[in-house]
Amino acid sequence: MAQNEFHDLAELQLNINPITKTITSSWGNLGYWQAASHYPQACEQLAREVALMGNLNSTHKMLDTGFGCGDQLLLWIQEFNVKTLYGLNVSHSQTEFAKEKIANASFNINTVCELDAADGCSEASWQALDNDFQRIMALDCIYHFSDKTRYFSLCEKHLAEDGVLVVSDLLLLKDQLSFMQKFLLKSICALSHIPYKNFKTFDQYQQQLADSGLSITQHKDISQQVFLPFGNWLKTYIPSVNNNSSKSKNSSWLKYKGVAKFLAWGDKQEIFSYCILKIERKS
């Protein structure tokens, strides 16, 4: 197992039940908070929104690029009846955790499920995969990818003729930022392992996709259901799981407090939005 991974099992602390202090889920996305009151519920709904954008169903052979600790895989299987499911995830620790989660699922799984600890931006990672996925998903992870241009090219190559790629991603709202805005954004990106080049406006995003023969055919801005609600939940969650003690100041929470501040800043400054994108081959 790889050591010192940026993407590891730290997200487990976001899944603590404040009452029982037990961990029964391992979600790690920002959540969709429109009708959710706790973190696993919000994360499930974000995964559901992504699946619904792609009309995911039992006929689809699916590839999940960046499946985290595996909770979304169980949702694809249980709620959308996906029978053939492959996954690539750059994190070794998360991949091993996800494999164990699938193996120990509380319901009968008849799905072909093959998971690999591999970089979705590396052509070598895709070599053993089929070239006819009806659906490829990237749930709340693509802004971390090291080379999105290569990733999109690989998706185009491995999509079925009528295949669909669905991602949830951060998009710039304007292509001209002030010096201070750009400085702060670049600094936060460096700390968060987000390549600054991944921030693009909608038009720039479309051009990047066009270079790989792809195009956004539908999009949904869900910023208001994601940015501030995540931070508001975190403010009450940390003291609740630490019994309002000084542990809430523990450095283990700094990462998530930083994420909340980053999202609130980007929202207030109107720098970026959070969107679900349905992407298909150019007609």
Protein Blocks (a to p, Z undefined) as FASTA:
>chain_A
ZZhifblcklmmmmccfklopafbfcfbebjaklpcbfklmmmmmmmmmmmmnopafkbc
cddeheanolmmmmmmmmnopabdcdddfblklmmmmmmmmmmpcbdcfbdcddddddfk
bmklmmmpccbdfbdcdehklmmpmblmlmmmmmmmmpcfkbccdddddddfbfbdcfkl
mmmmmmmmmmnopafklpccfklmmmmmmmnopacfbdcdfklmmmmmmmmmmmmmmmmm
noopaklmpmklmmmmmmmmmmmmmmmnomaccddddddddZZ
